[in-house]
Amino acid sequence: MDIKEEKQEQMTLEVLDAVGRKSDISQRHLAQELGVALGLANSYLKRCVRKGLIKISDAPANRYLYYLTPKGFSEKSRLTARYLKNSFSFYREAGDSCLQAYEQCKQNGWQKIILCGVSDLAEIAILRSYDAEIDIVGLYDPHTEHQRFINNDVFHDLDNVPGHHGFLITDLNAPKVSYEYLASKVGAEKIIVPDVLRLDIKES
């Protein structure tokens, strides 16, 4: 399973968990819980409905109630077990990968870094930055509604990011797309990709 598929499974688990806790959750509140744009939250919700994991019922005032189906409960249990099993190995590999990336930053003479993508990998990169004595000066992510992430500002416009020496890709949803877009704007020489993303940038 690649990074994109793992991210999709994680998002599905978060949708199922949110609906399981609150059946009258609005799509806007769901998006806020997931930390994604409204359209993306709606897309994941519809996917769960198509797969028979969630059913929808009408409610007063043009609202909807969402319920986990038996299949939904079963899938939630499966994904939870899978996530717990994989998360430990992912955090260990991602942590080592970030430290290697920061070593490359130091070799380049970079001290101030912008993380590209709000994600679990970004969280790990922030934590590892303290060990590596690298300054994370912000995150760039045009697809999230987050304004802050672990005491760091999140910028949705590339023109607004603060002074920096380079970028570190931390997008788990579409890392190659993020890399290619960023490379077209700032140049590939300003970007480092952690090995954990397994991104073949030679073909980018």
C-alpha positions in Angstrom: 0.0 0.0 0.0 1.4 3.4 -1.0 1.3 6.7 1.0 -1.8 7.9 -0.8 -3.8 4.8 -0.1 -2.7 4.9 3.6 -3.9 8.5 3.8 -7.2 7.6 2.2 -7.7 4.8 4.7 -6.8 7.2 7.6 -9.3 9.8 6.4 -12.0 7.1 6.0 -11.3 6.1 9.6 -11.6 9.7 10.8 -14.9 10.1 9.0 -16.3 6.9 10.5 -15.1 7.9 13.9 -16.7 11.4 13.7 -20.0 10.0 12.5 -20.0 7.3 15.1 -19.6 9.9 17.8 -22.1 12.4 16.5 -24.8 11.4 13.9 -26.0 14.9 13.4 -22.6 16.3 12.5 -22.7 18.9 9.7 -20.4 18.6 6.8 -18.8 21.9 7.8 -18.0 20.6 11.3 -16.8 17.4 9.8 -14.3 19.3 7.7 -13.1 21.2 10.7 -12.5 17.9 12.6 -10.6 16.5 9.7 -8.7 19.7 9.1 -9.5 19.7 5.4 -11.5 21.8 3.0 -15.3 21.4 2.9 -15.3 19.9 -0.6 -12.8 17.2 0.4 -14.7 16.3 3.5 -17.9 16.0 1.4 -16.0 13.8 -1.0 -14.9 11.4 1.7 -18.4 11.3 3.2 -19.9 10.4 -0.2 -17.3 7.7 -0.7 -18.3 6.1 2.6 -22.0 6.3 1.6 -21.2 4.6 -1.8 -19.3 1.9 -0.1 -22.2 1.2 2.2 -20.3 2.3 5.4 -22.6 5.2 6.2 -26.4 5.7 5.6 -28.1 9.1 5.5 -31.5 10.0 6.9 -33.4 13.3 6.6 -33.8 15.5 9.7 -35.7 18.7 10.3 -34.5 22.1 9.1 -32.9 20.6 5.9 -30.3 18.7 8.0 -29.2 15.1 7.7 -28.4 12.4 10.1 -25.5 10.0 9.4 -25.3 6.5 10.8 -22.7 3.8 10.6 -24.0 0.6 9.0 -22.9 -2.8 10.3 -20.4 -2.8 7.4 -19.3 0.6 8.6 -18.7 -0.6 12.2 -16.7 -3.5 10.9 -14.6 -1.3 8.6 -14.0 1.1 11.5 -12.7 -1.7 13.7 -10.5 -3.1 10.9 -9.0 0.3 10.0 -8.4 1.1 13.7 -6.4 -2.1 14.2 -4.5 -1.5 11.0 -3.7 2.1 11.9 -2.4 1.2 15.4 -0.2 -1.5 14.0 1.2 0.7 11.2 1.5 3.9 13.1 4.5 2.8 15.3 6.6 1.7 12.3 5.6 4.8 10.3 6.6 7.2 13.1 9.9 5.5 13.6 10.7 5.5 9.8 9.4 9.1 9.4 11.4 10.3 12.3 14.7 8.9 10.9 13.8 10.2 7.5 13.3 13.7 8.8 16.6 13.7 10.6 18.3 12.6 7.4 16.6 15.5 5.6 17.7 18.0 8.2 21.3 16.7 7.9 21.0 17.6 4.2 19.6 21.0 5.1 22.7 21.6 7.2 24.9 20.5 4.4 23.1 23.1 2.2 23.6 25.7 4.8 19.9 25.9 5.5 18.6 26.9 8.9 15.1 28.2 8.3 12.7 25.7 6.8 9.1 25.8 5.5 7.2 22.5 5.7 4.9 21.9 2.7 1.8 20.0 3.8 -0.1 19.8 7.1 0.0 16.1 8.1 1.3 13.5 10.5 4.6 13.8 8.8 4.7 17.5 9.4 4.1 16.8 13.1 7.0 14.4 13.2 9.2 16.9 11.2 8.4 19.6 13.8 9.3 17.4 16.7 12.5 16.2 15.0 13.5 19.8 14.2 14.3 20.4 17.8 16.7 17.5 17.9 18.4 18.7 14.7 18.4 22.4 15.7 16.5 23.4 12.6 14.1 26.3 12.7 10.6 25.6 11.3 9.3 29.1 10.4 5.9 28.0 9.1 3.9 25.6 7.0 2.6 26.1 3.5 -0.6 24.2 2.6 -3.2 25.7 0.2 -5.6 22.8 0.8 -6.2 23.0 4.6 -8.4 25.2 6.7 -5.8 25.1 9.5 -4.4 28.6 10.5 -2.0 27.2 13.1 -0.4 23.8 13.4 1.6 22.8 16.5 2.5 26.4 17.4 3.4 27.3 13.8 1.5 29.5 11.4 0.0 27.9 8.3 0.1 29.8 5.0 -2.2 29.2 2.2 -0.5 31.5 -0.3 3.1 30.9 -1.3 3.7 34.6 -1.5 3.0 35.1 2.2 5.5 32.6 3.6 8.1 34.1 5.9 11.8 34.3 5.1 13.4 30.9 4.7 16.2 28.9 3.1 14.3 25.9 1.7 11.2 23.7 1.7 10.6 20.2 3.1 7.8 18.2 1.6 5.5 16.8 4.3 2.3 16.4 2.2 1.0 12.8 2.6 -2.0 13.2 0.4 -0.4 14.1 -2.9 3.3 14.6 -2.3 4.4 14.4 -6.0 1.8 17.0 -7.0 3.0 19.3 -4.2 6.6 18.8 -5.2 6.0 19.5 -8.9 4.0 22.6 -8.1 6.6 23.9 -5.7 9.4 23.1 -8.0 7.7 25.1 -10.8 7.5 28.1 -8.4 10.8 28.1 -6.4 13.0 25.6 -8.2 13.8 22.0 -7.3 17.1 23.1 -5.7 15.1 24.7 -2.9 13.2 21.5 -2.0 14.1 18.4 0.0 11.9 15.3 0.0 12.1 12.9 3.0 13.0 9.4 1.9 9.9 8.1 3.7 7.7 9.5 0.9 9.4 7.3 -1.6 9.0 10.0 -4.2 10.9 9.5 -7.5 11.7 13.1 -8.2 13.9 12.2 -11.2 10.7 11.7 -13.2 9.0 14.9 -11.9 
